[in-house]
Amino acid sequence: MKKIDAIEKNLKGRLRKNISLKKYNTWKVGGNAEYFYEPYDLDDLIIFLKLVKNQHVTFLGNGSNVLIRDSGIKGFVVCLKNSLNNFYRGNDGIFTFEAGLSCMKIAQISANQSFSGLEFLCGIPGTLGGALRMNAGCYGENIWKSVDSVVLINRSGNLKNKRKEEFNIDYRNVDLDDGNFFVSASFNLKKNRLNDSSDKIKELLKNRRISQPTGLPSCGSVFKNPDNDSAGKILDSLGLKGYRIGGAYVSKKHANFIITEKSAKSGDVEELISFIKHKVLEEKKILLETEVKFIGIK
Ligand SMILES: Cc1cc2nc3c(=O)[nH]c(=O)nc-3n(C[C@H](O)[C@H](O)[C@H](O)COP(=O)(O)OP(=O)(O)OC[C@H]3O[C@@H](n4cnc5c(N)ncnc54)[C@H](O)[C@@H]3O)c2cc1C
C-alpha cells in the first residue's frame, strides 16, 4: 500500500485519520476509525480501492443497523452516506439508484414519478447499500422483492454486475462474498395512479410514529423475530421494557428497541443485548438472533 499522503493526493473525496464514529451511527456510540474515507463519486471510490490494495475495508451507510465497538475499527471505513447518491430512470419502470442514497429519498423519488413498490422504504433510516445488505423491510415488504440487478465493487476496485437470482436472500440478511460491496441497484417498478404512493408514505410514517420511539437514538429492531412470533412481544412479556445497563435501556414504547443516552458506551448496549438473550433462552427456551451487526475490535 502507498503512504497515506500519496493516496490522498490522488483522491477527490475526503480521507481522514482517527475519526470518532459516534457521529456516524444512530446509536451514537463506539470508538474511532483508524482511517475514514468519504468518496466523491464512484470513479473516486475505484481509485481509492486500487490504491489501498486489499487492506481491511469496512463499508458503512448511515450506521442505523450496526453496533460499533468502543475500541473502534482498524483499517479503512468507507462511508457512503454523503456520496454515491445519483439515480437514473430507464424505460419501462427500471430505476437505478446509487448505494449512498437514503431509503427515504428513494421512496420519494419513485413516488413522485408515480411508480410503486418502494413506499415502505420511507421510514427506514438507512442508505440503499445498507438496506441491500440487511434485506431491509417492513409491513410484509422487503427491498429485494423489486430488485432486478445490482453492481458490486470488490476490494481491488473492480466492478461486477449481478442479477438478483445469484444471491441467497434471507430474512434481514443477504450473503455477500468477502470483500464485495454494493455500489448501485436497479429496480423494476410498477406505474400507478398519481398520489397513490405519496398517500401511502404519509400513512406508513404515521403508523411508525405511533408504534416506535422515533427521534431517540436507536438501531431499530435489535432482534430478528423468531418463526411465527414477535421478539418485541417476548421481551415485553418478560417485563424487560425500561430495563437498563449503564446508558442503554429497553424502550418503554417498543421492547425490541434499545435506546442510548449521551453517556452510553457501546459496551453497555452489547451487555444489555447479551443479558436479554440469556433471559429469553432461560425463561422461554428461545435463542434470539440479532438483526444488528456488530463491527469493530472486540
Ligand atoms: C428508528 C429505526 C427504524 C428502523 N426500521 C427498520 C425497518 O422497519 N426495517 C428494517 O429492515 N430495518 C429498520 N431499521 C434498521 C436499518 O435502518 C436498516 O437495516 C438499514 O437498511 C441499514 O442501512 P444503513 O445504511 O444504516 O446500514 P449500516 O448500518 O451502515 O450497515 C449495515 C450493514 O451493511 C453493511 N453495508 C453498509 N453499506 C454497504 C454497502 N454499500 N455494501 C455492502 N455492505 C454494506 C455494513 O457493513 C453493515 O454490516 C431501523 C433503524 C432505525 C434506527
The ligand as an SDF file (V2000), in Angstrom:
LIG
                    3D

 53 58  0  0  0  0  0  0  0  0999 V2000
  -35.6320    4.1110   14.0110 C   0  0  0  0  0  0  0  0  0  0  0  0
  -35.1960    2.9580   13.1280 C   0  0  0  0  0  0  0  0  0  0  0  0
  -36.1580    2.2260   12.4370 C   0  0  0  0  0  0  0  0  0  0  0  0
  -35.7770    1.1430   11.6260 C   0  0  0  0  0  0  0  0  0  0  0  0
  -36.7380    0.4460   10.9590 N   0  0  0  0  0  0  0  0  0  0  0  0
  -36.3820   -0.5830   10.1650 C   0  0  0  0  0  0  0  0  0  0  0  0
  -37.3790   -1.3270    9.4480 C   0  0  0  0  0  0  0  0  0  0  0  0
  -38.5650   -1.0490    9.5020 O   0  0  0  0  0  0  0  0  0  0  0  0
  -36.9660   -2.3650    8.6790 N   0  0  0  0  0  0  0  0  0  0  0  0
  -35.6470   -2.7130    8.5730 C   0  0  0  0  0  0  0  0  0  0  0  0
  -35.3360   -3.6670    7.8500 O   0  0  0  0  0  0  0  0  0  0  0  0
  -34.6910   -2.0180    9.2350 N   0  0  0  0  0  0  0  0  0  0  0  0
  -35.0180   -0.9730   10.0220 C   0  0  0  0  0  0  0  0  0  0  0  0
  -34.0450   -0.2780   10.6910 N   0  0  0  0  0  0  0  0  0  0  0  0
  -32.6320   -0.7080   10.5860 C   0  0  0  0  0  0  0  0  0  0  0  0
  -31.8170   -0.0110    9.4780 C   0  0  0  0  0  0  0  0  0  0  0  0
  -32.2950    1.2900    9.2320 O   0  0  0  0  0  0  0  0  0  0  0  0
  -31.8150   -0.8120    8.1690 C   0  0  0  0  0  0  0  0  0  0  0  0
  -31.2860   -2.1020    8.3380 O   0  0  0  0  0  0  0  0  0  0  0  0
  -30.9980   -0.0880    7.0850 C   0  0  0  0  0  0  0  0  0  0  0  0
  -31.2210   -0.7190    5.8680 O   0  0  0  0  0  0  0  0  0  0  0  0
  -29.4900   -0.0750    7.3600 C   0  0  0  0  0  0  0  0  0  0  0  0
  -28.8900    0.7950    6.4250 O   0  0  0  0  0  0  0  0  0  0  0  0
  -27.5810    1.6290    6.7930 P   0  0  0  0  0  0  0  0  0  0  0  0
  -27.1770    2.3930    5.5920 O   0  0  0  0  0  0  0  0  0  0  0  0
  -27.7800    2.4100    8.0240 O   0  0  0  0  0  0  0  0  0  0  0  0
  -26.5720    0.4250    7.0390 O   0  0  0  0  0  0  0  0  0  0  0  0
  -25.3920    0.3800    8.1000 P   0  0  0  0  0  0  0  0  0  0  0  0
  -25.9690    0.2860    9.4740 O   0  0  0  0  0  0  0  0  0  0  0  0
  -24.4240    1.4570    7.8340 O   0  0  0  0  0  0  0  0  0  0  0  0
  -24.7420   -1.0280    7.7220 O   0  0  0  0  0  0  0  0  0  0  0  0
  -25.4510   -2.2300    7.9450 C   0  0  0  0  0  0  0  0  0  0  0  0
  -24.5980   -3.3920    7.3860 C   0  0  0  0  0  0  0  0  0  0  0  0
  -24.4870   -3.2480    5.9750 O   0  0  0  0  0  0  0  0  0  0  0  0
  -23.1220   -3.1300    5.5810 C   0  0  0  0  0  0  0  0  0  0  0  0
  -23.0810   -2.1690    4.4780 N   0  0  0  0  0  0  0  0  0  0  0  0
  -23.3630   -0.8430    4.5030 C   0  0  0  0  0  0  0  0  0  0  0  0
  -23.2460   -0.3190    3.2710 N   0  0  0  0  0  0  0  0  0  0  0  0
  -22.8840   -1.3290    2.4470 C   0  0  0  0  0  0  0  0  0  0  0  0
  -22.6120   -1.4220    1.0450 C   0  0  0  0  0  0  0  0  0  0  0  0
  -22.6830   -0.3570    0.2350 N   0  0  0  0  0  0  0  0  0  0  0  0
  -22.2750   -2.6340    0.5380 N   0  0  0  0  0  0  0  0  0  0  0  0
  -22.1930   -3.7220    1.3350 C   0  0  0  0  0  0  0  0  0  0  0  0
  -22.4290   -3.7010    2.6710 N   0  0  0  0  0  0  0  0  0  0  0  0
  -22.7800   -2.5120    3.2180 C   0  0  0  0  0  0  0  0  0  0  0  0
  -22.3860   -2.6570    6.8240 C   0  0  0  0  0  0  0  0  0  0  0  0
  -21.0150   -3.0340    6.7890 O   0  0  0  0  0  0  0  0  0  0  0  0
  -23.1610   -3.3900    7.9110 C   0  0  0  0  0  0  0  0  0  0  0  0
  -22.7370   -4.7290    8.0050 O   0  0  0  0  0  0  0  0  0  0  0  0
  -34.3990    0.8060   11.5050 C   0  0  0  0  0  0  0  0  0  0  0  0
  -33.4360    1.5610   12.1950 C   0  0  0  0  0  0  0  0  0  0  0  0
  -33.8240    2.6300   12.9980 C   0  0  0  0  0  0  0  0  0  0  0  0
  -32.7600    3.4340   13.7000 C   0  0  0  0  0  0  0  0  0  0  0  0
  1  2  1  0
  2  3  1  0
  2 52  2  0
  3  4  2  0
  4  5  1  0
  4 50  1  0
  5  6  2  0
  6  7  1  0
  6 13  1  0
  7  8  2  0
  7  9  1  0
  9 10  1  0
 10 11  2  0
 10 12  1  0
 12 13  2  0
 13 14  1  0
 14 15  1  0
 14 50  1  0
 15 16  1  0
 16 17  1  0
 16 18  1  0
 18 19  1  0
 18 20  1  0
 20 21  1  0
 20 22  1  0
 22 23  1  0
 23 24  1  0
 24 25  2  0
 24 26  1  0
 24 27  1  0
 27 28  1  0
 28 29  2  0
 28 30  1  0
 28 31  1  0
 31 32  1  0
 32 33  1  0
 33 34  1  0
 33 48  1  0
 34 35  1  0
 35 36  1  0
 35 46  1  0
 36 37  1  0
 36 45  1  0
 37 38  2  0
 38 39  1  0
 39 40  1  0
 39 45  2  0
 40 41  1  0
 40 42  2  0
 42 43  1  0
 43 44  2  0
 44 45  1  0
 46 47  1  0
 46 48  1  0
 48 49  1  0
 50 51  2  0
 51 52  1  0
 52 53  1  0
M  END
$$$$
